[in-house]
Amino acid sequence: AYLKRLTEGEARKYFQQLIDAVDYCHLRGVCHRDLK
């Protein structure tokens, strides 16, 4: 299988989405035990 590397801009976009999702959960009282 061919794996395309992410550009820095793409990686930043996905990481920001992850941060936003965790923040959304925290604001609603949902906590996580393990993110990898």
N, CA, C and O atoms as a GROMACS GRO file, in nm:
protein
  144
    1ALA      N    1   0.084  -0.119   0.000
    1ALA     CA    2   0.000   0.000   0.000
    1ALA      C    3   0.088   0.124   0.000
    1ALA      O    4   0.192   0.129   0.066
    2TYR      N    5   0.045   0.222  -0.074
    2TYR     CA    6   0.119   0.349  -0.083
    2TYR      C    7   0.070   0.442   0.027
    2TYR      O    8  -0.049   0.467   0.040
    3LEU      N    9   0.163   0.494   0.103
    3LEU     CA   10   0.128   0.588   0.209
    3LEU      C   11   0.184   0.726   0.175
    3LEU      O   12   0.305   0.743   0.159
    4LYS      N   13   0.095   0.822   0.163
    4LYS     CA   14   0.136   0.959   0.132
    4LYS      C   15   0.167   1.032   0.261
    4LYS      O   16   0.089   1.026   0.357
    5ARG      N   17   0.278   1.099   0.264
    5ARG     CA   18   0.314   1.178   0.382
    5ARG      C   19   0.231   1.305   0.384
    5ARG      O   20   0.202   1.364   0.280
    6LEU      N   21   0.194   1.348   0.503
    6LEU     CA   22   0.121   1.473   0.517
    6LEU      C   23   0.217   1.590   0.507
    6LEU      O   24   0.332   1.582   0.552
    7THR      N   25   0.169   1.697   0.448
    7THR     CA   26   0.247   1.820   0.453
    7THR      C   27   0.232   1.879   0.593
    7THR      O   28   0.144   1.838   0.669
    8GLU      N   29   0.317   1.974   0.626
    8GLU     CA   30   0.305   2.037   0.758
    8GLU      C   31   0.169   2.103   0.774
    8GLU      O   32   0.109   2.097   0.881
    9GLY      N   33   0.121   2.167   0.669
    9GLY     CA   34  -0.010   2.232   0.675
    9GLY      C   35  -0.123   2.134   0.700
    9GLY      O   36  -0.214   2.162   0.779
   10GLU      N   37  -0.118   2.018   0.634
   10GLU     CA   38  -0.221   1.916   0.656
   10GLU      C   39  -0.214   1.862   0.798
   10GLU      O   40  -0.318   1.845   0.863
   11ALA      N   41  -0.094   1.837   0.847
   11ALA     CA   42  -0.078   1.786   0.983
   11ALA      C   43  -0.131   1.887   1.084
   11ALA      O   44  -0.197   1.849   1.181
   12ARG      N   45  -0.102   2.014   1.062
   12ARG     CA   46  -0.153   2.118   1.153
   12ARG      C   47  -0.305   2.121   1.154
   12ARG      O   48  -0.366   2.136   1.260
   13LYS      N   49  -0.366   2.106   1.036
   13LYS     CA   50  -0.512   2.108   1.026
   13LYS      C   51  -0.573   1.992   1.106
   13LYS      O   52  -0.667   2.012   1.182
   14TYR      N   53  -0.518   1.871   1.088
   14TYR     CA   54  -0.572   1.755   1.158
   14TYR      C   55  -0.548   1.765   1.309
   14TYR      O   56  -0.636   1.729   1.388
   15PHE      N   57  -0.431   1.814   1.349
   15PHE     CA   58  -0.402   1.826   1.491
   15PHE      C   59  -0.494   1.930   1.555
   15PHE      O   60  -0.539   1.910   1.668
   16GLN      N   61  -0.523   2.039   1.485
   16GLN     CA   62  -0.614   2.140   1.537
   16GLN      C   63  -0.754   2.081   1.554
   16GLN      O   64  -0.822   2.112   1.652
   17GLN      N   65  -0.797   1.998   1.461
   17GLN     CA   66  -0.927   1.933   1.474
   17GLN      C   67  -0.932   1.844   1.598
   17GLN      O   68  -1.033   1.840   1.668
   18LEU      N   69  -0.823   1.774   1.624
   18LEU     CA   70  -0.815   1.690   1.744
   18LEU      C   71  -0.824   1.774   1.870
   18LEU      O   72  -0.898   1.740   1.963
   19ILE      N   73  -0.750   1.884   1.875
   19ILE     CA   74  -0.753   1.974   1.990
   19ILE      C   75  -0.894   2.029   2.010
   19ILE      O   76  -0.944   2.034   2.122
   20ASP      N   77  -0.959   2.071   1.901
   20ASP     CA   78  -1.095   2.124   1.910
   20ASP      C   79  -1.192   2.018   1.962
   20ASP      O   80  -1.281   2.051   2.041
   21ALA      N   81  -1.176   1.894   1.920
   21ALA     CA   82  -1.265   1.787   1.965
   21ALA      C   83  -1.248   1.760   2.114
   21ALA      O   84  -1.348   1.743   2.185
   22VAL      N   85  -1.124   1.757   2.163
   22VAL     CA   86  -1.100   1.736   2.306
   22VAL      C   87  -1.156   1.853   2.386
   22VAL      O   88  -1.216   1.832   2.492
   23ASP      N   89  -1.137   1.975   2.337
   23ASP     CA   90  -1.191   2.093   2.405
   23ASP      C   91  -1.343   2.086   2.412
   23ASP      O   92  -1.402   2.117   2.515
   24TYR      N   93  -1.407   2.045   2.303
   24TYR     CA   94  -1.552   2.031   2.298
   24TYR      C   95  -1.599   1.933   2.406
   24TYR      O   96  -1.696   1.960   2.477
   25CYS      N   97  -1.530   1.820   2.418
   25CYS     CA   98  -1.566   1.720   2.518
   25CYS      C   99  -1.546   1.775   2.659
   25CYS      O  100  -1.632   1.757   2.746
   26HIS      N  101  -1.435   1.842   2.682
   26HIS     CA  102  -1.407   1.898   2.815
   26HIS      C  103  -1.513   1.999   2.856
   26HIS      O  104  -1.556   2.001   2.971
   27LEU      N  105  -1.554   2.083   2.763
   27LEU     CA  106  -1.655   2.185   2.794
   27LEU      C  107  -1.789   2.123   2.832
   27LEU      O  108  -1.869   2.186   2.900
   28ARG      N  109  -1.813   2.000   2.788
   28ARG     CA  110  -1.939   1.931   2.817
   28ARG      C  111  -1.925   1.829   2.929
   28ARG      O  112  -2.014   1.746   2.950
   29GLY      N  113  -1.812   1.834   3.000
   29GLY     CA  114  -1.794   1.749   3.116
   29GLY      C  115  -1.750   1.607   3.085
   29GLY      O  116  -1.752   1.522   3.173
   30VAL      N  117  -1.712   1.582   2.962
   30VAL     CA  118  -1.663   1.449   2.925
   30VAL      C  119  -1.511   1.451   2.937
   30VAL      O  120  -1.445   1.540   2.885
   31CYS      N  121  -1.457   1.352   3.005
   31CYS     CA  122  -1.311   1.347   3.018
   31CYS      C  123  -1.259   1.220   2.951
   31CYS      O  124  -1.332   1.123   2.934
   32HIS      N  125  -1.135   1.224   2.914
   32HIS     CA  126  -1.071   1.110   2.849
   32HIS      C  127  -0.961   1.058   2.939
   32HIS      O  128  -0.902   1.135   3.016
   33ARG      N  129  -0.934   0.931   2.931
   33ARG     CA  130  -0.828   0.872   3.014
   33ARG      C  131  -0.700   0.853   2.936
   33ARG      O  132  -0.591   0.856   2.993
   34ASP      N  133  -0.711   0.833   2.806
   34ASP     CA  134  -0.592   0.800   2.730
   34ASP      C  135  -0.608   0.842   2.585
   34ASP      O  136  -0.697   0.792   2.515
   35LEU      N  137  -0.524   0.932   2.541
   35LEU     CA  138  -0.520   0.970   2.400
   35LEU      C  139  -0.383   0.936   2.346
   35LEU      O  140  -0.282   0.974   2.404
   36LYS      N  141  -0.380   0.864   2.236
   36LYS     CA  142  -0.251   0.827   2.175
   36LYS      C  143  -0.251   0.865   2.030
   36LYS      O  144  -0.152   0.842   1.961
   0.00000   0.00000   0.00000
